[in-house]
Amino acid sequence: MSHGLPDTLSVISGEERVLQGTDLRNAMRRLPHDDRLVVVLYFYLDMPLPEVAAVVGGAVGAVRRRLYRAVRRMRPDIVIEEAI
């Protein structure tokens, strides 16, 4: 599942990878618990939206909106280097 991410991956150094991981962890910590939960279930555990909705007890559309808002909130905190 691509999750809307680019198909090409850039090669980054270990130091850059650590910094990006730190950015991601910090961005995740700033999310409200419910938003963080849907991000973890969908992106980290690779659950389809209907399963995420069943776990959190919500409608698929509501989970999709929560996921979209969570990613939008995290985006300014995460710097992704693109290969040229």
C-alpha positions in Angstrom: 0.0 0.0 0.0 1.6 3.3 -1.0 -0.4 5.6 1.3 -0.1 8.4 -1.2 3.7 8.6 -0.8 6.1 8.9 -3.8 7.1 5.6 -5.4 10.8 6.7 -5.6 12.9 6.7 -2.5 16.0 8.8 -2.0 19.1 7.5 -0.5 19.8 9.4 2.7 22.7 9.2 5.2 22.2 7.6 8.6 22.4 11.0 10.2 19.7 12.4 8.0 17.5 9.3 8.7 17.9 9.9 12.5 17.0 13.5 12.1 13.9 12.7 10.0 12.9 10.0 12.5 13.2 12.6 15.3 11.1 15.0 13.4 8.5 12.4 12.9 8.4 11.3 16.5 8.1 14.9 17.7 5.3 15.6 15.2 3.5 12.4 16.4 3.9 13.5 20.1 2.1 16.8 19.3 -0.9 15.1 17.9 -4.0 14.5 20.1 -4.2 10.9 21.2 -7.1 10.0 18.9 -5.3 11.4 15.9 -2.1 9.6 16.8 -4.0 6.3 17.2 -5.4 6.4 13.6 -2.0 7.4 12.2 -0.4 4.4 14.0 -3.1 2.0 13.0 -3.2 3.0 9.3 0.4 3.8 8.5 2.4 1.7 11.0 0.2 -1.3 11.3 -1.0 -1.1 7.7 -4.7 -1.5 8.6 -7.3 -0.7 6.0 -9.6 2.2 6.9 -12.6 0.0 7.7 -10.5 -1.9 10.3 -9.2 1.3 11.8 -12.8 2.6 12.0 -13.8 -0.6 13.8 -11.0 -0.3 16.3 -11.7 3.3 17.1 -15.4 2.9 17.0 -16.1 5.5 14.2 -17.3 5.7 10.7 -14.9 5.2 7.8 -15.4 8.8 6.6 -14.7 10.2 10.0 -11.5 8.2 10.3 -10.5 9.3 6.8 -11.0 13.0 7.8 -9.1 12.5 11.1 -6.2 10.9 9.3 -6.1 13.7 6.7 -6.1 16.3 9.4 -3.4 14.5 11.4 -1.1 14.3 8.4 -1.7 17.9 7.6 -0.8 18.9 11.2 2.4 16.9 11.1 3.5 18.1 7.6 5.2 21.4 8.7 7.2 19.5 11.3 8.7 16.9 9.0 11.4 17.8 6.5 11.7 15.3 3.6 14.8 15.6 1.5 14.1 14.8 -2.2 16.8 13.4 -4.4 17.6 15.4 -7.5 
